[in-house]
Amino acid sequence: MKYIEFGPNKDKVSVIGAGCMRIARMNQTQAEAFVKSSLEYGINFFDHADIYGGGESERVFGRLFAEQPSLRDSLFLQSKCAIHDGMYDFSGDYILKSVDGILERLNTDHIDSLLLHRPDALMEPEEVGEAFDQLKASGKVRSFGVSNENRFQMELLQSGLSESIAANQLQMSIVHCPTIDAGINVNMTNEAATMRDGGTLEYCRLKKIAVQCWSPLQMGFFGGVFLDSPDYPELNELLEQYAAEYETSKDAIAYAWLLRIPAKMQVITGTTKPERLKEAARATEIALTKKQWYELYKAAGKQLP
């Protein structure tokens, strides 16, 4: 496993994160197996959100910590807030209230990272900054970040914060990577050249912001996975070839493709199966060559100008 330094405390956080969106229906035996399998493979990073399972995903962890309090110290816990009642809400009071709910459900006195879940068009940076300062001073949250924000949204938010944004969680996979497409097709007039995010990936690299890739196997916005999809025969053939070459799975190659990007990259998996968590961890040992990276990119239907 490989680790990055995360946030102002420079926590050692695994580049593979265990996504907790689908764990709401787990019993305690299953939850323990999920957490301990992850830790066995070096994955210490668990990604939650207050809306996952209507809060039940966090309660699963809370019950586990109640039974095994010492387990909490082994984990880097991240959660997200801002989505409720059909809107996005960065108001200070709502952020503070949300964190109290997160901590209660998780049965812990702090989370290591809090992300704002999608951009709020009515955001007031200074109001967010005041809420973050209160959470930091109280010890309830150690680091702060965002999700699905572009460069200028992050710049605007940062203007009201007393510490740097630690992470931006973005949807990214070999198939869905518009921020990469636009960077490759600069000064072209084709569709791929359309820069929809203002250079978010480059901004994150400049500012040392962790890029957390969610849905790393998805074709689009919950459009299904590209693994074994008849829509991507060339990509799957090449994934199979490289999986055999590196003695691993196609999943691991897909994750390794993202981790090959020279930024502070993390991959959030959606699996709860121990064997697939093991393969995800294996991805950190794979160093794709530049030629292999570009071949996979082109096999996904991308064209170089």
Short mmCIF file of the C-alpha atoms (twelve columns), coordinates in Angstrom:
data_MODEL
# 
_entry.id   MODEL 
# 
loop_
_atom_site.group_PDB 
_atom_site.id 
_atom_site.type_symbol 
_atom_site.label_atom_id 
_atom_site.label_alt_id 
_atom_site.label_comp_id 
_atom_site.label_asym_id 
_atom_site.label_seq_id 
_atom_site.Cartn_x 
_atom_site.Cartn_y 
_atom_site.Cartn_z 
_atom_site.pdbx_PDB_model_num 
ATOM 1   C CA . MET A 1   0.000   0.000   0.000   1 
ATOM 2   C CA . LYS A 2   1.078   3.561   -0.644  1 
ATOM 3   C CA . TYR A 3   0.155   6.531   1.528   1 
ATOM 4   C CA . ILE A 4   -0.028  10.290  1.103   1 
ATOM 5   C CA . GLU A 5   0.328   13.088  3.620   1 
ATOM 6   C CA . PHE A 6   -3.174  14.457  4.061   1 
ATOM 7   C CA . GLY A 7   -4.135  17.884  5.381   1 
ATOM 8   C CA . PRO A 8   -2.291  20.179  7.791   1 
ATOM 9   C CA . ASN A 9   -1.677  17.317  10.233  1 
ATOM 10  C CA . LYS A 10  0.070   15.327  7.475   1 
ATOM 11  C CA . ASP A 11  -1.859  12.186  8.347   1 
ATOM 12  C CA . LYS A 12  -0.647  9.068   6.531   1 
ATOM 13  C CA . VAL A 13  -3.662  8.088   4.455   1 
ATOM 14  C CA . SER A 14  -3.859  5.175   2.030   1 
ATOM 15  C CA . VAL A 15  -4.234  6.038   -1.653  1 
ATOM 16  C CA . ILE A 16  -6.988  3.431   -1.823  1 
ATOM 17  C CA . GLY A 17  -10.102 4.404   0.101   1 
ATOM 18  C CA . ALA A 18  -12.911 2.072   1.127   1 
ATOM 19  C CA . GLY A 19  -16.164 3.682   0.042   1 
ATOM 20  C CA . CYS A 20  -18.985 3.139   2.518   1 
ATOM 21  C CA . MET A 21  -22.026 4.079   0.437   1 
ATOM 22  C CA . ARG A 22  -23.262 0.474   0.163   1 
ATOM 23  C CA . ILE A 23  -22.720 -0.819  3.691   1 
ATOM 24  C CA . ALA A 24  -25.989 0.337   5.283   1 
ATOM 25  C CA . ARG A 25  -27.485 -3.172  5.326   1 
ATOM 26  C CA . MET A 26  -24.425 -4.875  6.793   1 
ATOM 27  C CA . ASN A 27  -24.717 -6.678  10.119  1 
ATOM 28  C CA . GLN A 28  -21.937 -6.320  12.653  1 
ATOM 29  C CA . THR A 29  -20.127 -9.472  11.554  1 
ATOM 30  C CA . GLN A 30  -20.069 -8.260  7.961   1 
ATOM 31  C CA . ALA A 31  -19.014 -4.761  8.970   1 
ATOM 32  C CA . GLU A 32  -16.150 -6.092  11.052  1 
ATOM 33  C CA . ALA A 33  -14.984 -8.268  8.158   1 
ATOM 34  C CA . PHE A 34  -15.146 -5.273  5.799   1 
ATOM 35  C CA . VAL A 35  -13.105 -3.029  8.083   1 
ATOM 36  C CA . LYS A 36  -10.557 -5.611  9.160   1 
ATOM 37  C CA . SER A 37  -10.039 -6.907  5.613   1 
ATOM 38  C CA . SER A 38  -9.380  -3.343  4.477   1 
ATOM 39  C CA . LEU A 39  -6.872  -2.791  7.268   1 
ATOM 40  C CA . GLU A 40  -5.197  -6.122  6.527   1 
ATOM 41  C CA . TYR A 41  -4.502  -4.899  2.989   1 
ATOM 42  C CA . GLY A 42  -3.215  -1.537  4.222   1 
ATOM 43  C CA . ILE A 43  -6.388  0.455   3.504   1 
ATOM 44  C CA . ASN A 44  -6.887  2.801   6.450   1 
ATOM 45  C CA . PHE A 45  -9.111  5.363   4.698   1 
ATOM 46  C CA . PHE A 46  -12.919 5.026   4.944   1 
ATOM 47  C CA . ASP A 47  -15.161 7.431   3.040   1 
ATOM 48  C CA . HIS A 48  -18.673 8.184   4.324   1 
ATOM 49  C CA . ALA A 49  -21.386 10.788  3.712   1 
ATOM 50  C CA . ASP A 50  -24.284 11.709  5.933   1 
ATOM 51  C CA . ILE A 51  -26.734 10.770  3.155   1 
ATOM 52  C CA . TYR A 52  -25.360 7.250   2.559   1 
ATOM 53  C CA . GLY A 53  -28.133 4.875   3.511   1 
ATOM 54  C CA . GLY A 54  -29.957 7.776   5.126   1 
ATOM 55  C CA . GLY A 55  -27.219 7.874   7.772   1 
ATOM 56  C CA . GLU A 56  -27.286 4.120   8.336   1 
ATOM 57  C CA . SER A 57  -23.849 3.573   6.780   1 
ATOM 58  C CA . GLU A 58  -22.364 5.742   9.519   1 
ATOM 59  C CA . ARG A 59  -24.441 3.961   12.182  1 
ATOM 60  C CA . VAL A 60  -22.946 0.630   11.068  1 
ATOM 61  C CA . PHE A 61  -19.512 1.999   11.971  1 
ATOM 62  C CA . GLY A 62  -20.840 3.530   15.161  1 
ATOM 63  C CA . ARG A 63  -22.086 0.167   16.395  1 
ATOM 64  C CA . LEU A 64  -18.760 -1.391  15.489  1 
ATOM 65  C CA . PHE A 65  -16.842 1.254   17.463  1 
ATOM 66  C CA . ALA A 66  -19.179 0.723   20.428  1 
ATOM 67  C CA . GLU A 67  -18.155 -2.942  20.508  1 
ATOM 68  C CA . GLN A 68  -14.475 -2.336  19.678  1 
ATOM 69  C CA . PRO A 69  -13.465 1.226   20.697  1 
ATOM 70  C CA . SER A 70  -9.771  0.648   19.968  1 
ATOM 71  C CA . LEU A 71  -10.581 0.089   16.297  1 
ATOM 72  C CA . ARG A 72  -11.270 3.806   15.819  1 
ATOM 73  C CA . ASP A 73  -7.594  4.732   16.223  1 
ATOM 74  C CA . SER A 74  -6.668  2.536   13.245  1 
ATOM 75  C CA . LEU A 75  -8.919  4.372   10.787  1 
ATOM 76  C CA . PHE A 76  -8.873  7.643   8.880   1 
ATOM 77  C CA . LEU A 77  -12.556 8.592   8.785   1 
ATOM 78  C CA . GLN A 78  -13.932 11.009  6.231   1 
ATOM 79  C CA . SER A 79  -17.531 12.079  5.829   1 
ATOM 80  C CA . LYS A 80  -19.422 14.584  3.714   1 
ATOM 81  C CA . CYS A 81  -22.345 16.927  4.257   1 
ATOM 82  C CA . ALA A 82  -24.410 19.570  2.411   1 
ATOM 83  C CA . ILE A 83  -27.072 17.605  0.489   1 
ATOM 84  C CA . HIS A 84  -30.570 17.769  1.956   1 
ATOM 85  C CA . ASP A 85  -34.149 18.496  0.956   1 
ATOM 86  C CA . GLY A 86  -33.347 18.683  -2.746  1 
ATOM 87  C CA . MET A 87  -30.605 21.293  -2.411  1 
ATOM 88  C CA . TYR A 88  -26.962 21.901  -1.510  1 
ATOM 89  C CA . ASP A 89  -26.395 23.848  1.695   1 
ATOM 90  C CA . PHE A 90  -23.107 25.368  2.876   1 
ATOM 91  C CA . SER A 91  -24.692 27.548  5.566   1 
ATOM 92  C CA . GLY A 92  -22.630 27.630  8.738   1 
ATOM 93  C CA . ASP A 93  -25.377 26.436  11.075  1 
ATOM 94  C CA . TYR A 94  -26.179 23.520  8.800   1 
ATOM 95  C CA . ILE A 95  -22.539 22.422  8.572   1 
ATOM 96  C CA . LEU A 96  -22.189 22.501  12.374  1 
ATOM 97  C CA . LYS A 97  -25.445 20.605  12.869  1 
ATOM 98  C CA . SER A 98  -24.470 18.051  10.227  1 
ATOM 99  C CA . VAL A 99  -21.134 17.309  11.876  1 
ATOM 100 C CA . ASP A 100 -22.817 16.742  15.241  1 
ATOM 101 C CA . GLY A 101 -25.097 14.215  13.551  1 
ATOM 102 C CA . ILE A 102 -22.175 12.519  11.813  1 
ATOM 103 C CA . LEU A 103 -20.240 12.185  15.078  1 
ATOM 104 C CA . GLU A 104 -23.270 10.800  16.901  1 
ATOM 105 C CA . ARG A 105 -23.945 8.195   14.214  1 
ATOM 106 C CA . LEU A 106 -20.282 7.201   13.979  1 
ATOM 107 C CA . ASN A 107 -19.972 7.066   17.768  1 
ATOM 108 C CA . THR A 108 -16.752 9.070   17.735  1 
ATOM 109 C CA . ASP A 109 -15.608 12.446  19.029  1 
ATOM 110 C CA . HIS A 110 -13.984 13.504  15.750  1 
ATOM 111 C CA . ILE A 111 -13.672 12.816  12.051  1 
ATOM 112 C CA . ASP A 112 -10.378 13.182  10.269  1 
ATOM 113 C CA . SER A 113 -11.772 14.887  7.178   1 
ATOM 114 C CA . LEU A 114 -14.997 16.677  6.281   1 
ATOM 115 C CA . LEU A 115 -15.901 17.330  2.650   1 
ATOM 116 C CA . LEU A 116 -18.635 19.643  1.416   1 
ATOM 117 C CA . HIS A 117 -20.800 17.435  -0.777  1 
ATOM 118 C CA . ARG A 118 -21.140 19.147  -4.202  1 
ATOM 119 C CA . PRO A 119 -21.049 22.939  -4.741  1 
ATOM 120 C CA . ASP A 120 -23.596 25.312  -3.229  1 
ATOM 121 C CA . ALA A 121 -24.344 28.164  -5.665  1 
ATOM 122 C CA . LEU A 122 -25.323 30.325  -2.670  1 
ATOM 123 C CA . MET A 123 -22.096 29.721  -0.754  1 
ATOM 124 C CA . GLU A 124 -20.697 32.479  1.470   1 
ATOM 125 C CA . PRO A 125 -16.964 31.693  1.937   1 
ATOM 126 C CA . GLU A 126 -16.607 33.595  5.213   1 
ATOM 127 C CA . GLU A 127 -19.598 31.769  6.703   1 
ATOM 128 C CA . VAL A 128 -18.102 28.407  5.765   1 
ATOM 129 C CA . GLY A 129 -14.758 29.533  7.165   1 
ATOM 130 C CA . GLU A 130 -16.294 30.442  10.519  1 
ATOM 131 C CA . ALA A 131 -17.957 27.026  10.736  1 
ATOM 132 C CA . PHE A 132 -14.721 25.272  9.834   1 
ATOM 133 C CA . ASP A 133 -12.806 27.272  12.457  1 
ATOM 134 C CA . GLN A 134 -15.319 26.262  15.138  1 
ATOM 135 C CA . LEU A 135 -15.105 22.602  14.148  1 
ATOM 136 C CA . LYS A 136 -11.306 22.717  14.132  1 
ATOM 137 C CA . ALA A 137 -11.067 24.506  17.488  1 
ATOM 138 C CA . SER A 138 -13.455 22.035  19.113  1 
ATOM 139 C CA . GLY A 139 -11.465 19.081  17.786  1 
ATOM 140 C CA . LYS A 140 -14.477 17.700  15.925  1 
ATOM 141 C CA . VAL A 141 -12.822 17.858  12.470  1 
ATOM 142 C CA . ARG A 142 -9.113  17.747  11.603  1 
ATOM 143 C CA . SER A 143 -9.106  18.569  7.857   1 
ATOM 144 C CA . PHE A 144 -11.519 20.032  5.317   1 
ATOM 145 C CA . GLY A 145 -12.198 19.588  1.635   1 
ATOM 146 C CA . VAL A 146 -14.782 19.644  -1.120  1 
ATOM 147 C CA . SER A 147 -16.295 17.401  -3.749  1 
ATOM 148 C CA . ASN A 148 -17.046 17.999  -7.426  1 
ATOM 149 C CA . GLU A 149 -15.778 21.595  -7.356  1 
ATOM 150 C CA . ASN A 150 -13.914 23.393  -10.096 1 
ATOM 151 C CA . ARG A 151 -10.838 25.569  -9.781  1 
ATOM 152 C CA . PHE A 152 -12.601 28.875  -9.266  1 
ATOM 153 C CA . GLN A 153 -15.139 27.479  -6.814  1 
ATOM 154 C CA . MET A 154 -12.210 26.233  -4.736  1 
ATOM 155 C CA . GLU A 155 -10.437 29.598  -5.060  1 
ATOM 156 C CA . LEU A 156 -13.589 31.404  -3.950  1 
ATOM 157 C CA . LEU A 157 -14.112 29.110  -0.977  1 
ATOM 158 C CA . GLN A 158 -10.439 29.274  -0.024  1 
ATOM 159 C CA . SER A 159 -10.711 33.068  0.240   1 
ATOM 160 C CA . GLY A 160 -12.794 32.596  3.392   1 
ATOM 161 C CA . LEU A 161 -10.810 29.761  4.978   1 
ATOM 162 C CA . SER A 162 -7.970  29.918  7.479   1 
ATOM 163 C CA . GLU A 163 -6.390  26.675  6.251   1 
ATOM 164 C CA . SER A 164 -5.910  25.061  2.866   1 
ATOM 165 C CA . ILE A 165 -8.442  22.776  1.217   1 
ATOM 166 C CA . ALA A 166 -7.097  19.253  1.652   1 
ATOM 167 C CA . ALA A 167 -9.070  17.284  -0.940  1 
ATOM 168 C CA . ASN A 168 -11.458 17.439  -3.862  1 
ATOM 169 C CA . GLN A 169 -13.509 14.325  -4.576  1 
ATOM 170 C CA . LEU A 170 -14.200 14.033  -8.322  1 
ATOM 171 C CA . GLN A 171 -15.801 11.409  -10.502 1 
ATOM 172 C CA . MET A 172 -12.995 9.978   -12.609 1 
ATOM 173 C CA . SER A 173 -12.266 6.763   -14.483 1 
ATOM 174 C CA . ILE A 174 -10.518 5.724   -17.706 1 
ATOM 175 C CA . VAL A 175 -13.816 6.228   -19.507 1 
ATOM 176 C CA . HIS A 176 -15.074 9.292   -17.621 1 
ATOM 177 C CA . CYS A 177 -12.222 11.792  -17.343 1 
ATOM 178 C CA . PRO A 178 -13.251 15.124  -18.931 1 
ATOM 179 C CA . THR A 179 -10.662 17.039  -16.914 1 
ATOM 180 C CA . ILE A 180 -7.947  14.920  -18.601 1 
ATOM 181 C CA . ASP A 181 -9.598  15.065  -22.033 1 
ATOM 182 C CA . ALA A 182 -9.648  18.862  -21.993 1 
ATOM 183 C CA . GLY A 183 -6.006  19.051  -20.959 1 
ATOM 184 C CA . ILE A 184 -4.936  16.802  -23.827 1 
ATOM 185 C CA . ASN A 185 -7.066  18.638  -26.409 1 
ATOM 186 C CA . VAL A 186 -6.023  22.208  -25.631 1 
ATOM 187 C CA . ASN A 187 -6.484  24.610  -28.556 1 
ATOM 188 C CA . MET A 188 -8.611  22.133  -30.506 1 
ATOM 189 C CA . THR A 189 -12.198 22.620  -31.673 1 
ATOM 190 C CA . ASN A 190 -13.459 19.094  -30.990 1 
ATOM 191 C CA . GLU A 191 -15.852 18.173  -28.173 1 
ATOM 192 C CA . ALA A 192 -13.070 16.792  -25.969 1 
ATOM 193 C CA . ALA A 193 -11.391 20.211  -25.953 1 
ATOM 194 C CA . THR A 194 -14.268 21.775  -24.024 1 
ATOM 195 C CA . MET A 195 -12.863 22.673  -20.619 1 
ATOM 196 C CA . ARG A 196 -15.840 22.374  -18.317 1 
ATOM 197 C CA . ASP A 197 -13.988 22.722  -15.032 1 
ATOM 198 C CA . GLY A 198 -11.379 25.417  -15.597 1 
ATOM 199 C CA . GLY A 199 -8.361  23.141  -15.147 1 
ATOM 200 C CA . THR A 200 -9.335  21.508  -11.860 1 
ATOM 201 C CA . LEU A 201 -6.781  18.708  -12.043 1 
ATOM 202 C CA . GLU A 202 -3.920  21.103  -12.718 1 
ATOM 203 C CA . TYR A 203 -5.107  23.393  -9.929  1 
ATOM 204 C CA . CYS A 204 -5.165  20.504  -7.466  1 
ATOM 205 C CA . ARG A 205 -1.640  19.581  -8.474  1 
ATOM 206 C CA . LEU A 206 -0.422  23.150  -7.970  1 
ATOM 207 C CA . LYS A 207 -2.076  23.448  -4.564  1 
ATOM 208 C CA . LYS A 208 -1.176  19.902  -3.386  1 
ATOM 209 C CA . ILE A 209 -4.864  19.060  -3.001  1 
ATOM 210 C CA . ALA A 210 -5.657  15.338  -2.907  1 
ATOM 211 C CA . VAL A 211 -7.787  14.202  -5.846  1 
ATOM 212 C CA . GLN A 212 -10.166 11.497  -4.651  1 
ATOM 213 C CA . CYS A 213 -11.619 9.567   -7.586  1 
ATOM 214 C CA . TRP A 214 -15.138 8.264   -7.024  1 
ATOM 215 C CA . SER A 215 -16.869 5.742   -9.317  1 
ATOM 216 C CA . PRO A 216 -13.466 4.680   -10.720 1 
ATOM 217 C CA . LEU A 217 -15.048 1.849   -12.737 1 
ATOM 218 C CA . GLN A 218 -18.122 3.713   -13.985 1 
ATOM 219 C CA . MET A 219 -18.859 4.732   -17.579 1 
ATOM 220 C CA . GLY A 220 -20.591 7.937   -16.522 1 
ATOM 221 C CA . PHE A 221 -22.876 9.287   -13.836 1 
ATOM 222 C CA . PHE A 222 -23.995 5.908   -12.446 1 
ATOM 223 C CA . GLY A 223 -24.232 4.581   -16.002 1 
ATOM 224 C CA . GLY A 224 -22.841 1.178   -15.105 1 
ATOM 225 C CA . VAL A 225 -19.298 -0.183  -15.028 1 
ATOM 226 C CA . PHE A 226 -17.133 -0.475  -18.115 1 
ATOM 227 C CA . LEU A 227 -15.576 -3.765  -16.983 1 
ATOM 228 C CA . ASP A 228 -16.894 -6.497  -19.332 1 
ATOM 229 C CA . SER A 229 -19.237 -3.971  -20.949 1 
ATOM 230 C CA . PRO A 230 -19.972 -4.732  -24.634 1 
ATOM 231 C CA . ASP A 231 -19.660 -0.976  -25.220 1 
ATOM 232 C CA . TYR A 232 -15.906 -1.140  -24.528 1 
ATOM 233 C CA . PRO A 233 -14.501 -4.322  -26.104 1 
ATOM 234 C CA . GLU A 234 -11.099 -2.843  -26.971 1 
ATOM 235 C CA . LEU A 235 -10.623 -1.430  -23.480 1 
ATOM 236 C CA . ASN A 236 -11.578 -4.700  -21.807 1 
ATOM 237 C CA . GLU A 237 -9.269  -6.669  -24.062 1 
ATOM 238 C CA . LEU A 238 -6.355  -4.416  -23.130 1 
ATOM 239 C CA . LEU A 239 -7.262  -4.477  -19.431 1 
ATOM 240 C CA . GLU A 240 -7.258  -8.267  -19.638 1 
ATOM 241 C CA . GLN A 241 -3.850  -8.227  -21.318 1 
ATOM 242 C CA . TYR A 242 -2.275  -5.952  -18.710 1 
ATOM 243 C CA . ALA A 243 -3.966  -7.830  -15.862 1 
ATOM 244 C CA . ALA A 244 -2.290  -11.022 -17.076 1 
ATOM 245 C CA . GLU A 245 1.040   -9.221  -17.479 1 
ATOM 246 C CA . TYR A 246 0.933   -7.842  -13.925 1 
ATOM 247 C CA . GLU A 247 -0.737  -10.967 -12.492 1 
ATOM 248 C CA . THR A 248 -3.701  -9.078  -11.126 1 
ATOM 249 C CA . SER A 249 -7.308  -8.180  -12.005 1 
ATOM 250 C CA . LYS A 250 -8.795  -5.750  -14.499 1 
ATOM 251 C CA . ASP A 251 -10.097 -3.694  -11.562 1 
ATOM 252 C CA . ALA A 252 -6.563  -3.215  -10.282 1 
ATOM 253 C CA . ILE A 253 -5.317  -2.063  -13.680 1 
ATOM 254 C CA . ALA A 254 -8.164  0.453   -13.891 1 
ATOM 255 C CA . TYR A 255 -7.236  1.802   -10.448 1 
ATOM 256 C CA . ALA A 256 -3.530  1.824   -11.341 1 
ATOM 257 C CA . TRP A 257 -4.370  3.953   -14.393 1 
ATOM 258 C CA . LEU A 258 -5.768  6.648   -12.099 1 
ATOM 259 C CA . LEU A 259 -2.913  6.365   -9.604  1 
ATOM 260 C CA . ARG A 260 -0.400  6.791   -12.447 1 
ATOM 261 C CA . ILE A 261 -1.507  10.425  -12.854 1 
ATOM 262 C CA . PRO A 262 1.276   12.503  -11.228 1 
ATOM 263 C CA . ALA A 263 -0.928  14.246  -8.699  1 
ATOM 264 C CA . LYS A 264 -1.915  13.504  -5.111  1 
ATOM 265 C CA . MET A 265 -4.287  10.771  -6.318  1 
ATOM 266 C CA . GLN A 266 -6.614  8.570   -4.270  1 
ATOM 267 C CA . VAL A 267 -9.143  6.011   -5.495  1 
ATOM 268 C CA . ILE A 268 -12.420 5.419   -3.647  1 
ATOM 269 C CA . THR A 269 -13.604 1.874   -4.253  1 
ATOM 270 C CA . GLY A 270 -17.231 0.847   -3.999  1 
ATOM 271 C CA . THR A 271 -16.693 -2.802  -3.194  1 
ATOM 272 C CA . THR A 272 -17.281 -4.532  0.135   1 
ATOM 273 C CA . LYS A 273 -15.832 -7.896  -0.939  1 
ATOM 274 C CA . PRO A 274 -12.498 -8.794  0.708   1 
ATOM 275 C CA . GLU A 275 -11.050 -10.341 -2.451  1 
ATOM 276 C CA . ARG A 276 -11.746 -7.194  -4.451  1 
ATOM 277 C CA . LEU A 277 -10.364 -4.979  -1.705  1 
ATOM 278 C CA . LYS A 278 -7.203  -7.068  -1.912  1 
ATOM 279 C CA . GLU A 279 -6.989  -6.440  -5.668  1 
ATOM 280 C CA . ALA A 280 -7.586  -2.729  -5.108  1 
ATOM 281 C CA . ALA A 281 -4.636  -2.656  -2.720  1 
ATOM 282 C CA . ARG A 282 -2.592  -4.523  -5.328  1 
ATOM 283 C CA . ALA A 283 -3.099  -1.590  -7.706  1 
ATOM 284 C CA . THR A 284 -0.673  0.498   -5.648  1 
ATOM 285 C CA . GLU A 285 2.145   -1.895  -6.566  1 
ATOM 286 C CA . ILE A 286 1.563   -1.494  -10.308 1 
ATOM 287 C CA . ALA A 287 3.487   1.214   -12.152 1 
ATOM 288 C CA . LEU A 288 1.993   1.425   -15.621 1 
ATOM 289 C CA . THR A 289 4.376   2.730   -18.251 1 
ATOM 290 C CA . LYS A 290 3.517   5.948   -20.025 1 
ATOM 291 C CA . LYS A 291 2.843   3.932   -23.194 1 
ATOM 292 C CA . GLN A 292 0.467   1.586   -21.341 1 
ATOM 293 C CA . TRP A 293 -1.360  4.537   -19.794 1 
ATOM 294 C CA . TYR A 294 -1.949  6.163   -23.173 1 
ATOM 295 C CA . GLU A 295 -2.909  2.860   -24.797 1 
ATOM 296 C CA . LEU A 296 -5.606  2.338   -22.165 1 
ATOM 297 C CA . TYR A 297 -6.793  5.915   -22.625 1 
ATOM 298 C CA . LYS A 298 -7.148  5.428   -26.378 1 
ATOM 299 C CA . ALA A 299 -8.768  2.012   -25.951 1 
ATOM 300 C CA . ALA A 300 -11.538 3.762   -24.011 1 
ATOM 301 C CA . GLY A 301 -12.458 5.554   -27.222 1 
ATOM 302 C CA . LYS A 302 -10.332 8.654   -26.717 1 
ATOM 303 C CA . GLN A 303 -8.396  10.191  -29.584 1 
ATOM 304 C CA . LEU A 304 -5.181  12.154  -29.371 1 
ATOM 305 C CA . PRO A 305 -5.141  15.354  -31.454 1 
# 
